[in-house]
């Protein structure tokens, strides 16, 4: 695995990022994942505003919120802030 | 190039540093006053107040903040300076590593002062020697003239695109910092021409664009983010490799500066004093080298083949110079103005002896810890060290590898 990664000769100095952070999958840290009850959800998008990882989006076509599980760490802030308790944290 | 016209000024070490910074076209200074560095910051704030420099002076609430502000300024591409000592440098400890890790070429003057407790404002090297592992270049000045010259050189060395590491220039508390000396200064134009403006190398950012290595909202990049077991080690290797390139750049900058100023300090890394045919030699840094040169002259007048190797840089350690200068000597004494409690002698001893272990001749090396908390190091004590070395050569025996000299029992 190490051999596929850049060595010190090719790596930019000072930890400068050479790929966007969105390509770095961090969702596997999660213990609980948020799940939305679309019946209850009013699409107020407070969850989108509060998410520290930008991992909640409004899917315009489906007219639903959706979670980016590749980057959601399962912190539960969205479930805590949801005014209509439409988000439940479910053990992975 | 002809040697530039110079003016002789009566300056103490701190004033000499402030004067060098004034001439070096520095963009940002953030500093917190601490004795015996205070005069550097005071003089420089006067230059700012009088409009003699085009520098943003950031007042901060601590040394931790001072270096953080400098790191941030250097990260946007500014030429940056700060100064500290003793407890102030200790408070910067965390940010020293962040600065070098972000490859921010901050230049810092340190007026070497003992660490508390008991509280003491006088000279020893405990404060900067303990930071040897922080990936900062360390240059120790013997006198105020060298402090002035070294600050100017330090900007060129630290900012060199092959290096991009921060640099500290050390001067001894009070012995240099508060003692008036005749210092030759270059003209503002000559210094400005020598230091040039900071050159920013290009890097590839996360979008694949080639952008200047500095924080700029128009051309964004991220530096120093989370870096775990998968990449941290590689970034540390890069710092080590950059350090390996430093000796060449120091010598090059030192040579160029000599062309303008007419002043040399050995080869820029070490200064050998009467070492050509020396049988016994001492090794030290800082102002004690001046006293030791006088002692060496006295011994040479009597026919004793004594010499001195002064380390100008401690980081990077001039390994090759140490070997070349000392492998032909019959006995070596290191003088350390710092001590590692519970260890085996002081920091310079550890490294000089360590380097000589790989030499063909492997001469005996002994250590003398001296001058802690500003205790004077007079000529007669240095004579005693050379006398001990003569005895080692005569008897081929080392009685005590580590001794404390100038302390009462």
HADDOCK unambig.tbl for C-alpha pairs under 7 A between the chains (distance, minus, plus):
assign (segid A and resid 7 and name CA) (segid B and resid 234 and name CA) 6.34 0.50 0.50
assign (segid A and resid 8 and name CA) (segid B and resid 234 and name CA) 4.61 0.50 0.50
assign (segid A and resid 8 and name CA) (segid B and resid 235 and name CA) 6.40 0.50 0.50
assign (segid A and resid 8 and name CA) (segid B and resid 237 and name CA) 6.46 0.50 0.50
assign (segid A and resid 8 and name CA) (segid B and resid 238 and name CA) 6.05 0.50 0.50
assign (segid A and resid 12 and name CA) (segid B and resid 203 and name CA) 6.94 0.50 0.50
assign (segid A and resid 13 and name CA) (segid B and resid 235 and name CA) 6.60 0.50 0.50
assign (segid A and resid 14 and name CA) (segid B and resid 101 and name CA) 5.76 0.50 0.50
assign (segid A and resid 14 and name CA) (segid B and resid 102 and name CA) 4.54 0.50 0.50
assign (segid A and resid 14 and name CA) (segid B and resid 103 and name CA) 5.71 0.50 0.50
assign (segid A and resid 14 and name CA) (segid B and resid 223 and name CA) 5.70 0.50 0.50
assign (segid A and resid 14 and name CA) (segid B and resid 224 and name CA) 5.61 0.50 0.50
assign (segid A and resid 14 and name CA) (segid B and resid 235 and name CA) 6.78 0.50 0.50
assign (segid A and resid 15 and name CA) (segid B and resid 223 and name CA) 5.20 0.50 0.50
assign (segid A and resid 15 and name CA) (segid B and resid 224 and name CA) 4.78 0.50 0.50
assign (segid A and resid 15 and name CA) (segid B and resid 225 and name CA) 6.29 0.50 0.50
assign (segid A and resid 15 and name CA) (segid B and resid 235 and name CA) 6.81 0.50 0.50
assign (segid A and resid 16 and name CA) (segid B and resid 205 and name CA) 6.97 0.50 0.50
assign (segid A and resid 16 and name CA) (segid B and resid 221 and name CA) 6.76 0.50 0.50
assign (segid A and resid 16 and name CA) (segid B and resid 222 and name CA) 5.26 0.50 0.50
assign (segid A and resid 16 and name CA) (segid B and resid 223 and name CA) 4.38 0.50 0.50
assign (segid A and resid 16 and name CA) (segid B and resid 224 and name CA) 6.58 0.50 0.50
assign (segid A and resid 17 and name CA) (segid B and resid 205 and name CA) 6.20 0.50 0.50
assign (segid A and resid 17 and name CA) (segid B and resid 206 and name CA) 5.26 0.50 0.50
assign (segid A and resid 17 and name CA) (segid B and resid 222 and name CA) 5.73 0.50 0.50
assign (segid A and resid 17 and name CA) (segid B and resid 223 and name CA) 6.87 0.50 0.50
assign (segid A and resid 18 and name CA) (segid B and resid 204 and name CA) 6.48 0.50 0.50
assign (segid A and resid 18 and name CA) (segid B and resid 205 and name CA) 5.16 0.50 0.50
assign (segid A and resid 18 and name CA) (segid B and resid 206 and name CA) 3.95 0.50 0.50
assign (segid A and resid 18 and name CA) (segid B and resid 208 and name CA) 6.76 0.50 0.50
assign (segid A and resid 19 and name CA) (segid B and resid 206 and name CA) 4.19 0.50 0.50
assign (segid A and resid 19 and name CA) (segid B and resid 207 and name CA) 6.53 0.50 0.50
assign (segid A and resid 20 and name CA) (segid B and resid 206 and name CA) 5.00 0.50 0.50
assign (segid A and resid 20 and name CA) (segid B and resid 207 and name CA) 6.68 0.50 0.50
